[in-house]
């Protein structure tokens, strides 16, 4: 709902930046929430983090009530109408692009700790610092992706996915060396989360009349990608290939996402051409 609201409140030409700004809350929560909650629990007891969450939720409710304007809306579309909009092939292609883009990300991210300790031979104490570096990269990538999506949506999606594929391919080599590995993980965080806002915009763009449901479905697509990536990654780890081959399999999943994106773009062009021909015929008649 926050994504849809950000889209509705955005100034013209600032849709991507607005969604990215809202989405940066998730990135900041990832970077700061876990460590801060652990620190509060250690210093003040395990109950205090839950109290802190309740207090922050109350502050958020009051902030929404005071700051978010009333948006006039028409009659809510019937659920069946929304479902018909969602099951169009173009929307499904957009949702599947989200699934496979993030399946590639979480295939490696799920097993990043053992990959770093067993494959890179990094001390366990250093793993949180590497994850923090990844988290900082995701925050930067999220905001960068929003700005770029306002200018060129498809180019941002395609460029980010190609970069993720190249970075994961390079990770098969850099994972053997600590400093190149750290740089690669930071760049991976930037490029992979530069996809988040463009993927959201792509689904919203093609789901006219069902944007609330489409936004929810896209979050489900992110989560499905998370589960699918972890599932496939588990098979890779248990096979004779092992941890070291996770980045290559991740690249293959991202390539599948690129293929789905290209299919969607080609369908857009066919529909646009068909619409132009129809309009020309109508004008001629």
C-alpha positions in Angstrom: 0.0 0.0 0.0 2.9 2.3 0.7 4.2 1.8 -2.8 0.9 2.7 -4.4 0.5 5.7 -2.1 4.0 6.9 -3.0 3.1 6.6 -6.7 -0.1 8.6 -6.2 1.5 11.4 -4.2 4.5 11.7 -6.5 5.1 14.9 -8.5 5.1 14.4 -12.3 8.3 12.7 -13.4 9.2 11.7 -9.8 7.3 8.5 -9.5 10.4 6.3 -9.3 12.2 8.5 -6.8 9.1 8.6 -4.6 8.7 4.8 -4.6 12.5 4.4 -4.0 12.3 6.8 -1.0 9.6 4.8 0.6 11.4 1.6 -0.3 14.6 2.9 1.4 12.8 2.3 4.7 13.1 -1.5 4.0 16.8 -1.1 3.2 17.5 0.9 6.3 15.6 -1.6 8.4 17.7 -4.3 7.0 21.0 -2.4 7.7 20.0 -1.0 11.1 17.1 -2.9 12.5 18.8 -6.3 13.2 22.0 -4.9 14.8 20.0 -2.2 16.8 17.5 -4.8 18.1 20.3 -7.1 19.1 22.1 -4.2 20.9 18.9 -3.1 22.8 18.2 -6.7 23.8 21.8 -7.2 25.1 21.7 -3.9 27.1 18.1 -3.7 28.3 16.8 -7.3 28.0 15.0 -9.2 25.3 11.6 -7.6 26.0 12.8 -4.1 25.2 13.1 -4.5 21.4 9.5 -5.6 21.2 8.5 -2.5 23.2 10.6 -0.3 20.9 8.8 -1.8 17.9 5.4 -1.0 19.5 6.4 2.6 20.2 7.8 3.1 16.7 4.6 1.7 15.2 2.5 4.1 17.3 4.6 7.0 16.2 4.1 5.9 12.6 0.3 5.7 13.0 0.2 9.2 14.4 2.5 10.4 11.6 0.3 8.8 8.9 -2.8 10.4 10.5 -1.2 13.8 10.6 0.8 14.0 7.3 -0.7 11.7 4.7 -3.4 13.7 2.8 -6.9 12.4 2.0 -6.9 11.1 -1.6 -10.3 11.2 -3.3 -11.1 7.9 -4.8 -13.8 6.5 -7.0 -15.7 3.3 -6.4 -13.3 0.4 -5.6 -13.1 -2.0 -8.5 -14.6 -5.5 -7.9 -12.1 -8.2 -7.0 -12.9 -10.1 -10.2 -12.2 -7.0 -12.3 -8.8 -6.7 -10.6 -8.0 -10.3 -11.1 -8.8 -10.0 -14.8 -6.4 -7.1 -15.0 -3.7 -9.1 -13.1 -3.9 -12.3 -15.2 -3.1 -10.4 -18.5 0.0 -11.9 -20.1 1.9 -8.6 -19.8 1.4 -8.3 -16.0 2.3 -12.0 -15.5 5.5 -11.4 -17.5 6.3 -8.5 -15.3 5.6 -10.5 -12.1 7.7 -13.4 -13.4 10.6 -11.0 -14.1 10.5 -10.0 -10.4 10.4 -13.7 -9.3 13.5 -14.7 -11.3 15.5 -11.5 -10.8 15.3 -11.9 -7.1 15.6 -15.7 -7.1 19.1 -15.1 -8.4 19.8 -12.6 -5.6 18.6 -14.8 -2.8 20.1 -18.0 -4.1 23.4 -16.5 -3.1 22.3 -14.3 -0.2 20.7 -17.2 1.7 24.0 -19.0 1.8 26.3 -16.0 2.0 27.6 -16.8 5.5 28.9 -20.3 4.8 30.1 -19.2 1.3 32.3 -16.5 3.0 33.5 -18.7 5.9 34.1 -22.0 4.0 34.9 -20.8 0.5 36.6 -17.4 1.1 38.0 -18.6 4.4 36.7 -15.4 6.1 36.6 -15.4 10.0 33.0 -15.7 11.3 33.4 -12.4 13.2 33.9 -10.6 9.8 30.7 -11.8 8.2 28.4 -9.2 9.8 30.7 -6.4 8.5 30.4 -7.9 5.0 26.7 -8.0 5.3 26.6 -4.4 6.5 28.6 -3.5 3.4 26.0 -5.3 1.3 23.2 -3.4 3.2 24.8 -0.1 2.5 25.0 -1.0 -1.2 21.3 -1.9 -1.2 20.4 1.5 0.2 22.4 3.3 -2.4 21.1 1.0 -5.2 17.5 1.5 -4.2 17.7 5.3 -4.4 19.8 5.2 -7.6 17.3 2.8 -9.2 14.4 5.1 -8.4 16.1 8.1 -10.0 17.1 6.2 -13.1 13.6 4.6 -13.5 12.1 8.1 -13.8 14.2 8.7 -16.8 14.3 5.3 -18.6 12.5 2.4 -17.0 13.3 -0.4 -19.4 17.0 0.6 -19.8 17.3 0.8 -16.0 15.8 -2.7 -15.6 17.8 -4.3 -18.4 21.1 -2.5 -17.4 20.8 -3.5 -13.8 20.0 -7.1 -14.5 23.0 -7.4 -17.0 25.3 -5.9 -14.3 24.0 -8.3 -11.7 24.7 -11.2 -14.1 28.2 -9.9 -14.7 29.0 -9.3 -11.1 27.8 -12.7 -10.0 29.9 -14.3 -12.8 32.9 -12.3 -11.5 32.1 -13.4 -8.0 33.1 -17.0 -8.9 36.7 -15.6 -9.1 36.7 -12.7 -6.6 35.2 -14.9 -3.9 38.6 -16.5 -3.4 40.2 -13.1 -2.4 39.0 -11.0 0.6 39.2 -7.4 -0.7 37.9 -8.2 -4.3 35.2 -10.2 -2.6 34.1 -7.3 -0.4 34.1 -4.9 -3.4 32.0 -7.4 -5.4 29.5 -7.8 -2.6 29.1 -4.1 -2.3 28.5 -3.7 -6.0 26.1 -6.6 -6.0 24.1 -4.9 -3.3 23.9 -1.7 -5.4 22.9 -3.3 -8.7 20.5 -5.9 -7.3 18.5 -3.5 -5.2 18.6 -0.9 -8.1 16.0 -3.3 -9.5 13.4 -3.0 -6.7 11.7 0.3 -7.7 11.8 -0.3 -11.5 10.3 -3.8 -11.0 7.5 -2.2 -8.9 6.9 0.5 -11.4 6.8 -2.0 -14.3 4.0 -4.0 -12.6 2.0 -0.9 -11.7 2.4 0.5 -15.2 0.8 -2.5 -16.8 -2.0 -3.2 -14.2 -4.4 -0.3 -14.8 -7.4 -0.6 -12.6 -5.8 -3.1 -10.2 -2.8 -1.3 -8.8 -3.4 -2.2 -5.2 -3.7 -5.9 -5.9 -0.8 -5.7 -8.4 1.5 -4.1 -5.8 0.6 -6.8 -3.4 1.2 -9.5 -6.0 4.6 -8.0 -6.8 5.7 -8.2 -3.1 4.6 -11.8 -3.2 6.7 -12.2 -6.3 9.7 -10.9 -4.4 9.0 -13.4 -1.6 8.5 -16.2 -4.1 11.9 -15.3 -5.6 13.4 -15.5 -2.2 11.9 -18.9 -1.5 12.8 -20.2 -5.0 16.4 -19.0 -4.8 16.9 -20.6 -1.4 15.4 -23.8 -2.6 17.5 -24.1 -5.8 20.6 -23.0 -3.8 20.0 -25.8 -1.4 20.2 -28.3 -4.2 23.4 -26.7 -5.5 25.0 -26.8 -2.1 24.1 -30.4 -1.6 25.3 -31.5 -5.0 28.9 -32.2 -6.1 29.1 -28.5 -7.3 29.0 -27.1 -3.8 29.0 -23.5 -2.5 31.5 -22.2 -5.1 29.0 -22.6 -8.0 26.2 -20.6 -6.4 27.1 -17.4 -8.2 27.0 -19.1 -11.6 23.6 -20.6 -11.0 22.5 -17.1 -9.7 23.6 -15.6 -13.0 21.6 -18.2 -15.0 18.4 -17.3 -13.0 19.0 -13.6 -13.7 19.5 -14.4 -17.4 16.0 -16.0 -17.3 14.6 -12.8 -15.8 16.3 -10.8 -18.6 14.6 -13.1 -21.2 11.2 -12.5 -19.6 11.8 -8.8 -19.6 12.7 -8.8 -23.3 9.5 -10.9 -24.0 7.5 -8.2 -22.2 9.1 -5.4 -24.1 8.5 -7.2 -27.4 4.8 -7.6 -26.5 4.6 -3.9 -25.7 5.9 -3.1 -29.2 3.5 -5.5 -30.9 0.6 -4.0 -29.0 1.8 -0.4 -29.9 2.2 -1.3 -33.6 -1.3 -3.0 -33.6 -2.8 0.1 -31.9 -1.2 2.4 -34.5 -2.5 0.3 -37.4 -6.0 0.3 -35.9 -5.9 4.1 -35.3 -4.7 4.6 -38.9 -7.6 2.5 -40.3 -10.1 4.3 -38.1 -8.8 7.7 -39.3 -8.9 6.6 -43.0 -12.5 5.3 -42.7 
